[in-house]
Amino acid sequence: MQAETSDQDAGAAGSGTAEPARAALLHAALDSAPVGLAVLTPELRWIEANLAFLALTGCPATELLHHPVADTALAALEPALRQALAGSRTAELGLRPGLTLRCRRLTTAGAVAGVLVSADADEQVRSRLTLLKTAADRIGTTLDADTTCAELAQFAVDTGIAEFAAVDLLPGGQGGAVAGRLRLHRAALAASPALLPRLVGLAQPGETVRYPQDAPATLSLLAGRPTAGAPHSPQATAAGIDRLLAVPLTARGRTVGLLSLARPSGTAPGFGAEGLVLIEDLCGHAAISIDNALRYSRSQGVALDLQRALLAEPATPHPNLELATRYLPSGSSSVVGGDWYEAVRLPFGRTLLVIGDVMGHGVEAAVDMSTYRSMLRYTASMDLPPHRILRQLDALISENDSARPATCLLALADPNRRRWTFASAGHLPPALITPGLPTELVQLPTGPPLGSGLADYEPLSRPQLPGQVLLMYTDGLVERRHEDIDTSLARLAELPLPAAADLEDLLDTVLHQLSAVPSAENPAQDDTALLAARARA
């Protein structure tokens, strides 16, 4: 292929506006081409590759472009490229069965300008790529590892790759030396409708599966490559499975698990060389999604452990006050937040009750929550009224430009004087639950969240009635997606809550009646913190 530039082309290129447009047009044409095309400099450095070339070769653009060919996964192409530079018209490389890379020298005005590489794939390879594209859309739709494993197993069965598929994860998601019987976590299992009833007794998702040292699974993990052999399970043999293919799931140089595939004897031929290439490519793509989910789960675990450690039981209040607290983390669709509560003993039988919510999620929110909690304890030790404590906190937090805003509600419980004194920094109103009366949401003068630097907070006092329970909570208790917050709060106010019940039982009632307890059918959208207090008679 030869690219000549005429004087007219040179004039257009020098116009300052035609050249960028021409380059953009060439890029668009290259990317839309149905064949794989790539360009290298005479020094054999990749400078261009269209989407079809990257897909056919399996090379990410970041690991190919602007790198010398010798430093990439296509280093084996270098002899053919040098042949092309020398003028050979038949320089090519069979990259894998069904895929050939052909190299041709590019010249401009008689001088060597580079090398063009075309990827020529047969129909089988193109079908495999189409299947892998479908897999990318169906596998890894969430950041839950078990869900991703289930998607992989079901995809293998739905597409006819196998009639039986099981995904097992290594403990901790890491490979290593295998000694004795290998113990894995069964994350997913799928089978064709005809085969599924015959698999009774096999390890099910959530259970532990053990493999002997001579099982295909163990040998595959030891060797780091697909291994076929007889199944170790009598249940599998009884179902007509006499051969199993075990394929390690490896991402970023780390083995995270294993995919086992089978076809019952007499139902279909073996997997074959091309089928094995497809399966390895499928496992490579799926392993990345599984590893991403495992990494996310670990980061969530760190944040949750940190929050639980920081959100220890609040300080013991004075004996004249009963106290109960609860914290519920969010479901897997959200991340750990910065909800917190505290109780600070003050002189003359008074207790300062605190609940707050740091904006944002993750480890950073949990760390900020711990910082604000420490600030609160220090400020409360000055024995200031609630609204002045908020002013001090706002001033301290606003000094740090990177600090996250936070809502906060303070309630000074004074059983000796039978009085509650409140102050709010953008937090939801507290609820007073009084025997024989409807639940009341106390409408407070609501100031801005902490960290705004405005420090505009006002107190409000209410009488403390006999048997009355104070309920403080974060937004995870009442907020619902696509629902006005006033509607959510009204639902809380309408609850028939047992003011005379044990405070722990009362919290259980609140959570269940508002469906705030996470479950598979009702995952929590945000974490929830609650604090209930009642003056002792």
LONUPA-801779 format. One line per 2 residues: number of its first residue (from 1); their letters; for each residue x, y, z of C-alpha. Coordinates in steps of 0.2 Angstrom, whole numbers, plus 5000, padded with zeros to 4 digits. Example, Ala and Ser with C-alpha at 12.3 -4.5 7.8 and 13.67 -1.06 7.14 Angstrom:
BEGIN
1	as	5062 4978 5039; 5068 4995 5036
END
This chain:
BEGIN
1	mq	5000 5000 5000; 5007 5017 4995
3	ae	5002 5034 5001; 5007 5048 4990
5	ts	5004 5067 4994; 5002 5079 4980
7	dq	5005 5098 4980; 4987 5101 4981
9	da	4985 5089 4996; 5000 5098 5004
11	ga	4992 5115 5002; 4976 5109 5010
13	ag	4986 5101 5024; 4994 5118 5027
15	sg	4977 5127 5028; 4976 5125 5047
17	ta	4958 5119 5046; 4958 5105 5033
19	ep	4971 5094 5042; 4962 5091 5058
21	ar	4946 5087 5049; 4955 5075 5038
23	aa	4964 5067 5053; 4947 5065 5061
25	ll	4939 5058 5046; 4953 5045 5044
27	ha	4951 5040 5062; 4933 5038 5060
29	al	4935 5027 5044; 4948 5017 5053
31	ds	4937 5013 5068; 4922 5009 5057
33	ap	4932 4997 5046; 4926 4979 5047
35	vg	4943 4972 5046; 4957 4974 5059
37	la	4970 4987 5054; 4985 4994 5063
39	vl	5000 5005 5059; 5018 5005 5065
41	tp	5032 5018 5063; 5048 5012 5053
43	el	5056 5010 5071; 5042 4997 5074
45	rw	5032 5007 5087; 5013 5005 5087
47	ie	5005 5022 5083; 4987 5017 5077
49	an	4975 5002 5079; 4957 5002 5076
51	la	4944 4994 5087; 4942 4978 5076
53	fl	4961 4975 5077; 4961 4977 5096
55	al	4946 4965 5098; 4954 4952 5086
57	tg	4971 4952 5095; 4964 4954 5112
59	cp	4977 4968 5116; 4971 4983 5126
61	at	4975 5000 5117; 4984 5006 5133
63	el	4996 4991 5132; 4999 4992 5113
65	lh	4999 5010 5106; 5015 5020 5108
67	hp	5025 5005 5113; 5039 4996 5103
69	va	5032 4980 5096; 5045 4970 5106
71	dt	5037 4977 5123; 5020 4971 5118
73	al	5010 4955 5118; 5012 4955 5099
75	aa	5031 4954 5100; 5031 4938 5090
77	le	5026 4949 5075; 5043 4958 5074
79	pa	5051 4946 5062; 5037 4948 5049
81	lr	5037 4967 5052; 5055 4968 5048
83	qa	5052 4957 5032; 5039 4969 5027
85	la	5051 4984 5030; 5063 4975 5019
87	gs	5050 4974 5005; 5043 4957 5007
89	rt	5025 4955 5001; 5021 4939 5010
91	ae	5026 4944 5028; 5013 4937 5040
93	lg	5010 4928 5056; 4997 4915 5061
95	lr	4993 4922 5078; 4981 4908 5083
97	pg	4970 4896 5073; 4959 4906 5062
99	lt	4968 4923 5064; 4982 4929 5053
101	lr	4991 4945 5054; 4998 4952 5037
103	cr	5011 4965 5036; 5014 4978 5022
105	rl	5026 4992 5020; 5020 5010 5018
107	tt	5029 5022 5008; 5027 5041 5005
109	ag	5035 5050 4991; 5047 5035 4989
111	av	5052 5034 5007; 5047 5021 5020
113	ag	5034 5028 5031; 5029 5013 5042
115	vl	5020 4996 5042; 5002 4992 5040
117	vs	4996 4977 5049; 4979 4969 5044
119	ad	4971 4955 5055; 4962 4942 5044
121	ad	4950 4932 5054; 4939 4917 5048
123	eq	4920 4916 5052; 4924 4905 5067
125	vr	4935 4918 5075; 4922 4932 5072
127	sr	4908 4922 5079; 4919 4920 5095
129	lt	4922 4938 5096; 4903 4941 5094
131	ll	4900 4929 5109; 4913 4937 5120
133	kt	4905 4954 5116; 4888 4947 5122
135	aa	4897 4940 5138; 4904 4957 5142
137	dr	4886 4964 5142; 4879 4950 5153
139	ig	4893 4946 5165; 4899 4958 5178
141	tt	4883 4969 5179; 4885 4971 5197
143	ld	4899 4973 5210; 4893 4957 5219
145	ad	4905 4943 5217; 4892 4929 5219
147	tt	4881 4937 5206; 4895 4939 5194
149	ca	4899 4921 5196; 4881 4916 5193
151	el	4881 4926 5177; 4896 4917 5171
153	aq	4889 4900 5174; 4872 4904 5167
155	fa	4880 4911 5151; 4890 4896 5148
157	vd	4875 4885 5149; 4863 4897 5139
159	tg	4875 4899 5125; 4878 4880 5123
161	ia	4896 4881 5128; 4892 4867 5141
163	ef	4877 4859 5149; 4885 4860 5167
165	aa	4895 4875 5174; 4901 4878 5192
167	vd	4911 4893 5198; 4921 4890 5214
169	ll	4931 4904 5222; 4947 4902 5232
171	pg	4947 4907 5250; 4951 4926 5251
173	gq	4951 4926 5232; 4969 4922 5231
175	gg	4978 4907 5224; 4993 4899 5231
177	av	5001 4882 5235; 4989 4868 5235
179	ag	4992 4855 5249; 4980 4841 5253
181	rl	4962 4842 5248; 4958 4859 5240
183	rl	4944 4868 5249; 4934 4881 5239
185	hr	4918 4891 5240; 4905 4886 5228
187	aa	4899 4903 5221; 4888 4897 5207
189	la	4880 4882 5198; 4870 4881 5182
191	as	4864 4867 5171; 4853 4863 5157
193	pa	4835 4859 5161; 4837 4841 5157
195	ll	4853 4839 5167; 4849 4849 5183
197	pr	4837 4837 5191; 4851 4824 5190
199	lv	4863 4834 5200; 4855 4832 5217
201	gl	4869 4831 5230; 4882 4842 5222
203	aq	4888 4856 5232; 4877 4871 5230
205	pg	4880 4890 5230; 4886 4895 5247
207	et	4893 4878 5252; 4911 4872 5253
209	vr	4917 4860 5240; 4933 4850 5243
211	yp	4944 4843 5228; 4957 4829 5230
213	qd	4974 4832 5223; 4971 4822 5208
215	ap	4955 4831 5203; 4955 4842 5187
217	at	4951 4857 5198; 4967 4855 5209
219	ls	4978 4851 5194; 4971 4866 5184
221	ll	4975 4878 5198; 4993 4870 5201
223	ag	4997 4871 5182; 4988 4888 5179
225	rp	4980 4881 5163; 4964 4872 5158
227	ta	4964 4853 5163; 4952 4840 5158
229	ga	4949 4824 5168; 4936 4813 5176
231	ph	4925 4821 5190; 4929 4818 5208
233	sp	4911 4818 5213; 4900 4802 5212
235	qa	4885 4813 5210; 4892 4820 5194
237	ta	4897 4803 5188; 4879 4797 5191
239	ag	4872 4811 5181; 4882 4805 5166
241	id	4896 4817 5167; 4912 4807 5163
243	rl	4924 4821 5159; 4926 4839 5166
245	la	4936 4854 5160; 4943 4865 5174
247	vp	4949 4882 5169; 4957 4894 5182
249	lt	4950 4911 5183; 4965 4923 5183
251	ar	4965 4942 5184; 4979 4954 5186
253	gr	4991 4939 5189; 4981 4933 5203
255	tv	4970 4917 5203; 4953 4920 5211
257	gl	4944 4904 5207; 4939 4891 5195
259	ls	4926 4887 5181; 4921 4869 5179
261	la	4912 4864 5163; 4905 4848 5157
263	rp	4894 4840 5144; 4886 4823 5148
265	sg	4893 4808 5138; 4884 4805 5122
267	ta	4876 4822 5121; 4889 4833 5112
269	pg	4907 4832 5106; 4922 4838 5117
271	fg	4926 4856 5118; 4940 4856 5104
273	ae	4954 4868 5101; 4943 4883 5095
275	gl	4931 4879 5109; 4945 4880 5122
277	vl	4951 4897 5115; 4934 4903 5117
279	ie	4933 4897 5135; 4949 4904 5140
281	dl	4945 4921 5133; 4928 4920 5142
283	cg	4936 4916 5158; 4949 4930 5156
285	ha	4935 4943 5154; 4925 4936 5168
287	ai	4939 4934 5180; 4942 4953 5179
289	si	4924 4956 5183; 4925 4944 5198
291	dn	4941 4952 5204; 4933 4969 5203
293	al	4919 4963 5214; 4930 4955 5226
295	ry	4941 4970 5228; 4925 4981 5230
297	sr	4919 4969 5243; 4935 4969 5253
299	sq	4935 4988 5253; 4918 4988 5259
301	gv	4923 4976 5273; 4937 4987 5278
303	al	4925 5002 5279; 4912 4993 5288
305	dl	4924 4986 5301; 4931 5003 5303
307	qr	4914 5011 5306; 4909 4997 5318
309	al	4926 4999 5328; 4923 5018 5328
311	la	4905 5017 5332; 4907 5008 5348
313	ep	4894 5008 5361; 4891 5026 5367
315	at	4897 5032 5384; 4886 5026 5399
317	ph	4873 5039 5403; 4868 5044 5420
319	pn	4858 5031 5430; 4843 5042 5428
321	le	4842 5038 5409; 4839 5022 5399
323	la	4848 5021 5382; 4847 5010 5367
325	tr	4856 5011 5351; 4856 5002 5334
327	yl	4867 5003 5318; 4862 4995 5302
329	ps	4874 4995 5287; 4868 4998 5269
331	gs	4865 4984 5257; 4877 4979 5243
333	ss	4871 4992 5231; 4877 5006 5242
335	vv	4893 5009 5252; 4896 5012 5270
337	gg	4891 5029 5276; 4896 5041 5290
339	dw	4881 5038 5302; 4885 5040 5321
341	ye	4879 5042 5338; 4886 5047 5355
343	av	4881 5050 5373; 4891 5062 5385
345	rl	4889 5063 5403; 4888 5080 5410
347	pf	4887 5087 5428; 4870 5087 5438
349	gr	4863 5071 5431; 4862 5078 5413
351	tl	4867 5068 5397; 4870 5075 5380
353	lv	4863 5064 5367; 4870 5065 5349
355	ig	4866 5058 5332; 4874 5063 5315
357	dv	4877 5059 5297; 4893 5063 5288
359	mg	4889 5067 5270; 4897 5054 5258
361	hg	4902 5036 5259; 4916 5024 5261
363	ve	4932 5024 5272; 4934 5043 5271
365	aa	4916 5046 5278; 4920 5034 5292
367	vd	4936 5043 5296; 4928 5060 5296
369	ms	4914 5053 5307; 4927 5048 5320
371	ty	4935 5065 5319; 4919 5074 5322
373	rs	4914 5062 5336; 4931 5067 5345
375	ml	4928 5085 5342; 4910 5083 5349
377	ry	4917 5075 5365; 4930 5089 5368
379	ta	4917 5103 5365; 4904 5095 5376
381	sm	4916 5094 5390; 4915 5113 5391
383	dl	4897 5111 5397; 4890 5123 5384
385	pp	4871 5123 5379; 4868 5112 5363
387	hr	4866 5126 5351; 4883 5133 5356
389	il	4891 5116 5355; 4885 5116 5337
391	rq	4893 5133 5334; 4910 5127 5340
393	ld	4909 5111 5330; 4905 5121 5314
395	al	4919 5133 5317; 4931 5118 5320
397	is	4926 5108 5305; 4925 5123 5293
399	en	4943 5127 5296; 4947 5111 5286
401	ds	4944 5114 5267; 4944 5095 5264
403	ar	4932 5091 5278; 4915 5084 5273
405	pa	4899 5092 5279; 4888 5083 5292
407	tc	4871 5085 5299; 4870 5083 5318
409	ll	4856 5083 5331; 4859 5087 5349
411	al	4847 5083 5363; 4852 5088 5381
413	ad	4842 5076 5393; 4839 5083 5410
415	pn	4828 5071 5420; 4830 5081 5436
417	rr	4822 5096 5428; 4811 5086 5417
419	rw	4817 5094 5401; 4824 5091 5384
421	tf	4834 5104 5375; 4837 5102 5357
423	as	4848 5110 5343; 4849 5104 5325
425	ag	4862 5106 5311; 4852 5101 5296
427	hl	4846 5085 5304; 4829 5076 5303
429	pp	4818 5080 5318; 4818 5069 5333
431	al	4802 5060 5338; 4794 5060 5355
433	it	4784 5044 5359; 4773 5047 5374
435	pg	4761 5034 5382; 4743 5037 5376
437	lp	4748 5051 5364; 4752 5050 5345
439	te	4771 5051 5340; 4776 5069 5338
441	lv	4790 5075 5327; 4798 5090 5335
443	ql	4799 5104 5323; 4816 5113 5327
445	pt	4824 5128 5321; 4835 5119 5308
447	gp	4852 5127 5306; 4865 5123 5291
449	pl	4875 5107 5291; 4891 5107 5301
451	gs	4906 5113 5291; 4897 5127 5282
453	gl	4905 5141 5293; 4888 5149 5295
455	ad	4886 5144 5314; 4867 5149 5314
457	ye	4860 5137 5327; 4846 5140 5340
459	pl	4839 5130 5354; 4822 5123 5358
461	sr	4816 5116 5375; 4802 5104 5378
463	pq	4795 5097 5394; 4800 5079 5398
465	lp	4784 5069 5401; 4783 5054 5412
467	gq	4787 5038 5402; 4791 5048 5386
469	vl	4804 5041 5374; 4815 5051 5363
471	lm	4819 5043 5346; 4834 5050 5336
473	yt	4838 5043 5319; 4847 5046 5303
475	dg	4839 5047 5285; 4842 5029 5281
477	lv	4827 5025 5293; 4814 5035 5284
479	er	4820 5040 5266; 4813 5031 5251
481	rh	4818 5033 5233; 4806 5044 5223
483	ed	4797 5049 5239; 4795 5066 5246
485	id	4804 5067 5264; 4788 5074 5271
487	ts	4779 5058 5266; 4792 5048 5274
489	la	4792 5057 5290; 4773 5056 5291
491	rl	4774 5037 5290; 4785 5037 5305
493	ae	4773 5049 5315; 4759 5037 5311
495	lp	4767 5022 5319; 4758 5015 5334
497	lp	4774 5013 5345; 4775 5005 5362
499	aa	4782 5019 5373; 4781 5008 5388
501	ad	4791 4994 5380; 4809 4989 5383
503	le	4819 5002 5372; 4828 4988 5362
505	dl	4810 4980 5358; 4805 4998 5353
507	ld	4819 5000 5341; 4815 4983 5333
509	tv	4797 4988 5331; 4802 5004 5322
511	lh	4814 4995 5311; 4802 4982 5306
513	ql	4787 4993 5303; 4797 5005 5292
515	sa	4805 4990 5283; 4822 4996 5287
517	vp	4829 4979 5291; 4840 4974 5276
519	sa	4835 4957 5267; 4837 4950 5249
521	en	4820 4956 5245; 4822 4973 5253
523	pa	4841 4979 5253; 4844 4995 5263
525	qd	4847 5010 5252; 4858 5019 5265
527	dt	4865 5015 5282; 4854 5018 5298
529	al	4858 5024 5315; 4845 5025 5329
531	la	4846 5031 5347; 4832 5030 5360
533	ar	4832 5037 5377; 4819 5037 5392
535	ar	4821 5045 5409; 4820 5032 5423
537	a	4805 5034 5435
END
